[in-house]
Amino acid sequence: MKIIIVGQKRKFTKTIFLLIILLFLMSGVYAKEILPLPDIFEPSSIVVDRDQIYIVEGTKIYIYSLKDFNLKKKFGKKGEGPQEFKDDIQSIEVKSGYILVNSLNKVSFFTRDGNFLDEKINPTILSGSTFKPIGKQFVGYSIERGDKTFYVVYSIFDSNLKKVKELYRMKWMVQPGRKRKLFETFWYSTYDNKIFIAREEGFIIDVVNSKGEKLFSINQKYKNIKLTNYHKNKILDLWKSSAPGIYEYRKRRTEFPRYFPAIKTCKVADKKIYVQTYEEKDENTEFFIFNISGELINKTLIPLVRKNPLEHYPYWIKNGKLYQLVYDSDKYVWNLHITEIK
């Protein structure tokens, strides 16, 4: 006679289910929401604010609703008119009342709905220059030559984009007569009427007020990661496949360091500073999270998706969530990955 004790079977099944859930939580697996974006073909950056998503693609900006992810507006095109851009948009800054657009020779301003407000023309603004607003002024950078040395110079600029005060300078990754550096710690931002600048050496972020006066520095102890032959070969394979015609030149003219820099890049959002390092584990990337006063509040791993051995797909952090644009090569579509940050 076969006896089935129903109560014990249910209890056993429930126990197994709870163990599976516990293992799932302990494994560091993140639940992702994945949304296709069929309007997007080759995005370069993404910004998220309180209720909208902004995606830059060439000379266009797409605005999506954060509530239902519907496309609300698309604006921008190539040209020299007041609502046009000579070349691809370099970056955008989204503030409470407007969008600032950095492009070749000018800075443009639009409402958060994408309506044109104003622009500032400056023929000395090169492609790649990026201005970030702080009050009625801006923070930006320039490449300057000293005595046989090129420098990246961070400065405060007035409302007409004229330099008024130098903040910090560091050696550029390109120097005359020398190999080009493989990595460069290059990041600065404005938030809460403060300026944040990452140093090129160590795990240091300087925090400066709107007058250019230093308030404090974040100086985090950190053991740099060794750049192994595995890393080097991955990079060389990328260059060989993406640009075979200049592969040998690139290999010969690049300086491969012994260690990765401490800081890769940062994001400032929701009164927190998210510092991305080069440390990776199980396809997750290490982040140090500081409060706006520079105190370390968390160290975590976030599932950033790599585009190639040197870069990740564009991403933003807002409201404790990671928003990343990832290309699905099987379905030929760009997806928006949304992940809760633990």
VMD Tcl script that draws the C-alpha trace (Angstrom):
set ca {
  {0.00 0.00 0.00}
  {1.36 3.42 -1.03}
  {0.84 6.13 1.55}
  {1.09 9.83 0.62}
  {1.24 12.24 3.52}
  {-0.10 15.42 1.88}
  {0.86 17.83 4.65}
  {4.50 16.71 4.68}
  {4.76 16.88 0.88}
  {3.50 20.46 0.85}
  {5.85 21.40 3.67}
  {8.79 19.85 1.79}
  {7.84 21.68 -1.46}
  {7.53 24.99 0.38}
  {10.95 24.48 2.01}
  {12.58 23.81 -1.38}
  {10.90 26.90 -2.84}
  {12.17 29.10 0.02}
  {15.68 27.70 -0.40}
  {15.63 28.53 -4.12}
  {14.52 32.10 -3.37}
  {17.24 32.45 -0.71}
  {19.94 31.19 -3.08}
  {18.68 33.59 -5.77}
  {18.98 36.55 -3.40}
  {22.39 35.48 -2.10}
  {23.79 34.96 -5.60}
  {23.73 38.67 -6.42}
  {21.40 38.14 -9.37}
  {19.60 41.33 -10.33}
  {16.08 41.41 -11.71}
  {16.00 43.42 -14.92}
  {13.20 45.08 -16.78}
  {14.00 45.08 -20.51}
  {12.13 47.39 -22.88}
  {12.70 47.55 -26.67}
  {13.29 50.99 -28.23}
  {12.56 50.53 -31.96}
  {13.03 54.27 -32.70}
  {16.71 54.19 -31.69}
  {19.49 53.13 -34.08}
  {22.87 54.34 -32.76}
  {22.64 56.11 -29.37}
  {25.65 57.74 -27.73}
  {24.30 58.68 -24.30}
  {21.30 58.58 -21.97}
  {20.11 60.89 -19.16}
  {17.20 60.27 -16.81}
  {15.48 62.87 -14.63}
  {12.39 62.81 -12.41}
  {9.89 61.89 -15.15}
  {11.66 61.68 -18.52}
  {14.39 59.80 -20.37}
  {16.64 61.66 -22.83}
  {18.61 59.72 -25.45}
  {21.20 61.32 -27.73}
  {21.77 59.89 -31.21}
  {23.91 61.87 -33.64}
  {22.29 65.30 -33.93}
  {18.96 64.16 -32.48}
  {17.55 63.99 -28.96}
  {14.69 61.62 -28.09}
  {12.47 62.32 -25.07}
  {10.59 59.37 -23.53}
  {8.12 59.28 -20.67}
  {9.54 57.57 -17.59}
  {6.01 56.51 -16.63}
  {4.97 54.53 -19.71}
  {8.18 54.73 -21.84}
  {6.32 56.20 -24.81}
  {8.22 58.53 -27.16}
  {7.09 62.10 -26.42}
  {9.28 64.09 -28.79}
  {12.29 63.93 -31.10}
  {14.19 67.09 -32.05}
  {17.49 68.27 -33.53}
  {19.13 67.87 -36.92}
  {22.37 68.62 -38.73}
  {22.84 72.23 -39.84}
  {23.87 75.68 -38.69}
  {20.50 77.10 -37.69}
  {19.45 78.00 -34.13}
  {17.93 74.57 -33.50}
  {20.54 72.62 -35.47}
  {24.00 71.19 -34.81}
  {27.05 71.23 -37.10}
  {28.21 67.83 -35.91}
  {27.10 65.07 -33.56}
  {25.97 66.27 -30.14}
  {28.76 65.80 -27.61}
  {26.68 65.69 -24.44}
  {23.60 67.06 -22.73}
  {22.94 68.34 -19.22}
  {19.37 68.14 -17.95}
  {18.49 70.57 -15.18}
  {15.19 71.33 -13.44}
  {14.01 73.80 -16.07}
  {16.01 73.17 -19.25}
  {18.26 70.97 -21.36}
  {21.79 72.20 -22.14}
  {23.24 70.75 -25.37}
  {26.98 70.79 -26.06}
  {27.97 70.71 -29.74}
  {30.61 72.07 -32.11}
  {31.11 75.85 -31.62}
  {28.02 76.40 -29.47}
  {25.94 75.62 -26.43}
  {22.18 75.38 -26.97}
  {19.30 75.55 -24.50}
  {15.90 73.86 -24.80}
  {12.96 73.38 -22.47}
  {12.50 69.93 -20.96}
  {9.83 69.43 -23.64}
  {12.39 70.06 -26.40}
  {11.39 73.62 -27.35}
  {14.23 75.96 -28.32}
  {15.18 78.70 -25.84}
  {18.58 80.17 -26.69}
  {22.12 79.42 -27.84}
  {25.62 80.76 -27.19}
  {28.01 80.79 -30.13}
  {31.72 80.48 -29.42}
  {34.09 79.63 -32.31}
  {36.75 78.48 -29.83}
  {34.54 75.62 -28.62}
  {35.97 72.50 -30.20}
  {34.24 69.21 -30.78}
  {34.41 67.39 -27.48}
  {34.27 70.44 -25.23}
  {31.61 70.03 -22.58}
  {30.10 72.77 -20.43}
  {28.17 72.01 -17.26}
  {26.07 74.74 -15.63}
  {26.59 76.00 -12.10}
  {24.33 78.94 -11.29}
  {24.71 81.47 -14.11}
  {28.21 80.23 -14.90}
  {29.66 77.05 -16.37}
  {32.42 74.55 -15.72}
  {34.35 73.24 -18.69}
  {37.76 72.16 -19.87}
  {40.34 73.04 -22.50}
  {43.49 71.41 -23.86}
  {46.46 73.73 -23.33}
  {50.15 73.43 -24.09}
  {52.80 74.26 -21.52}
  {56.54 73.74 -21.76}
  {56.62 70.62 -23.96}
  {53.55 69.26 -22.17}
  {49.83 69.18 -23.00}
  {47.37 69.69 -20.15}
  {43.67 69.16 -19.59}
  {42.60 72.34 -17.77}
  {39.33 72.54 -15.84}
  {38.00 76.07 -15.41}
  {34.99 78.19 -14.47}
  {33.51 80.15 -17.39}
  {31.17 83.14 -17.24}
  {27.72 83.35 -18.85}
  {29.37 84.20 -22.20}
  {31.68 81.16 -22.03}
  {34.77 83.22 -21.23}
  {37.23 81.65 -18.80}
  {37.29 83.40 -15.41}
  {39.14 80.98 -13.12}
  {41.28 77.89 -13.51}
  {40.39 75.07 -11.12}
  {42.75 72.21 -11.84}
  {45.09 70.92 -14.54}
  {46.43 67.47 -15.29}
  {48.64 65.97 -17.97}
  {46.70 64.95 -21.05}
  {46.84 61.34 -22.28}
  {48.45 62.55 -25.53}
  {51.94 64.09 -25.27}
  {54.32 65.20 -28.05}
  {56.91 62.56 -28.94}
  {55.51 59.98 -26.51}
  {53.17 57.01 -26.62}
  {49.48 57.65 -26.01}
  {48.15 56.47 -22.66}
  {45.63 53.66 -22.83}
  {43.50 55.05 -19.98}
  {42.66 58.50 -18.71}
  {40.71 59.43 -15.59}
  {38.61 62.25 -17.00}
  {35.43 63.21 -15.17}
  {33.85 66.33 -13.73}
  {30.32 67.35 -12.92}
  {28.16 69.95 -11.18}
  {25.48 69.22 -8.61}
  {23.91 71.06 -5.67}
  {25.89 74.21 -6.56}
  {29.15 72.26 -6.22}
  {31.83 71.17 -8.69}
  {33.24 67.63 -8.63}
  {36.56 66.77 -10.33}
  {38.25 63.35 -10.37}
  {42.04 63.43 -10.07}
  {44.15 61.52 -12.60}
  {46.08 59.70 -9.86}
  {44.64 57.68 -6.99}
  {41.05 57.50 -5.80}
  {40.56 61.23 -5.24}
  {37.63 63.51 -6.09}
  {37.92 67.22 -5.31}
  {34.76 69.12 -4.36}
  {34.75 72.86 -5.08}
  {32.13 75.58 -4.57}
  {30.77 77.88 -7.29}
  {33.54 80.44 -6.57}
  {36.23 77.87 -7.21}
  {37.11 77.44 -3.54}
  {37.96 73.90 -2.47}
  {35.53 72.48 0.09}
  {36.93 68.98 0.64}
  {38.29 65.90 -1.14}
  {37.10 62.32 -1.25}
  {40.25 60.25 -0.73}
  {39.34 56.57 -0.70}
  {41.86 53.82 0.04}
  {41.97 51.50 -2.95}
  {44.20 48.74 -4.30}
  {44.60 49.13 -8.04}
  {43.90 46.16 -10.30}
  {46.76 44.73 -12.32}
  {46.39 44.87 -16.11}
  {47.20 41.31 -17.15}
  {48.07 39.78 -20.51}
  {44.47 38.57 -20.65}
  {43.21 42.18 -20.53}
  {45.84 43.34 -23.01}
  {45.04 40.60 -25.53}
  {41.32 41.37 -25.32}
  {42.04 45.00 -26.21}
  {44.41 44.07 -29.03}
  {41.83 41.66 -30.46}
  {39.27 44.48 -30.42}
  {41.60 46.81 -32.31}
  {42.52 44.11 -34.81}
  {38.88 43.39 -35.63}
  {37.53 46.96 -35.56}
  {40.34 48.81 -37.37}
  {42.81 46.34 -38.94}
  {44.36 49.02 -41.15}
  {45.81 50.93 -38.19}
  {46.21 48.01 -35.80}
  {50.03 47.84 -35.87}
  {50.37 51.63 -35.53}
  {47.90 51.71 -32.64}
  {49.65 48.86 -30.87}
  {53.06 50.46 -31.32}
  {51.96 53.95 -30.21}
  {49.94 52.97 -27.10}
  {51.37 52.75 -23.59}
  {49.93 49.79 -21.69}
  {50.21 50.48 -17.93}
  {50.89 47.89 -15.22}
  {47.66 48.77 -13.41}
  {44.21 50.09 -14.21}
  {43.39 53.55 -12.82}
  {41.34 53.59 -9.61}
  {38.43 55.55 -11.10}
  {36.80 54.82 -14.46}
  {33.95 57.35 -14.28}
  {31.26 58.67 -11.92}
  {27.61 59.68 -11.79}
  {26.03 62.16 -9.37}
  {22.34 61.65 -8.66}
  {19.88 61.88 -5.77}
  {22.50 63.42 -3.46}
  {24.85 60.50 -4.02}
  {28.13 60.06 -5.90}
  {28.45 56.73 -7.73}
  {32.11 55.97 -8.50}
  {32.73 53.21 -11.05}
  {36.01 51.31 -10.82}
  {37.61 48.76 -13.18}
  {36.92 45.86 -10.82}
  {34.50 43.27 -12.21}
  {33.07 40.05 -10.82}
  {30.65 37.67 -12.52}
  {29.75 40.30 -15.15}
  {29.06 42.90 -12.45}
  {31.02 46.14 -12.01}
  {32.22 47.57 -8.71}
  {30.83 50.90 -7.52}
  {31.66 52.96 -4.44}
  {28.69 55.08 -3.33}
  {29.26 58.26 -1.32}
  {26.79 60.79 0.06}
  {27.03 64.37 -1.15}
  {29.29 65.19 1.83}
  {31.85 62.64 0.69}
  {31.14 59.89 3.23}
  {31.23 56.30 1.96}
  {27.79 54.72 2.42}
  {28.04 51.57 0.29}
  {30.23 49.46 -1.97}
  {28.34 47.24 -4.38}
  {28.40 45.37 -7.67}
  {26.13 46.61 -10.47}
  {25.35 44.56 -13.62}
  {26.70 46.89 -16.31}
  {26.70 45.35 -19.78}
  {29.92 45.70 -21.76}
  {29.99 46.99 -25.32}
  {33.59 45.85 -25.80}
  {36.72 45.31 -23.64}
  {37.24 49.07 -23.25}
  {33.75 50.46 -22.70}
  {30.27 49.75 -21.43}
  {27.03 50.61 -23.15}
  {25.64 54.08 -22.23}
  {24.03 54.23 -18.82}
  {22.55 56.56 -16.20}
  {21.61 56.21 -12.55}
  {18.47 57.75 -11.05}
  {16.19 56.97 -8.09}
  {18.28 53.97 -7.09}
  {18.00 52.38 -10.53}
  {20.43 51.69 -13.36}
  {19.19 52.67 -16.83}
  {21.35 51.24 -19.62}
  {20.98 51.13 -23.40}
  {22.02 47.70 -24.71}
  {22.02 46.46 -28.29}
  {20.41 43.06 -28.96}
  {22.37 41.73 -31.95}
  {19.99 38.77 -32.36}
  {16.89 40.92 -32.78}
  {18.68 44.00 -34.19}
  {17.10 46.32 -31.65}
  {18.23 48.59 -28.83}
  {16.78 47.77 -25.44}
  {16.51 49.79 -22.26}
  {17.63 47.71 -19.27}
  {16.30 48.92 -15.91}
  {17.83 47.40 -12.78}
  {17.35 48.13 -9.08}
  {20.68 48.95 -7.40}
  {21.18 46.96 -4.19}
}
mol new
graphics top color blue
foreach p $ca { graphics top sphere $p radius 0.5 }
foreach p [lrange $ca 0 end-1] q [lrange $ca 1 end] { graphics top cylinder $p $q radius 0.2 }
display resetview
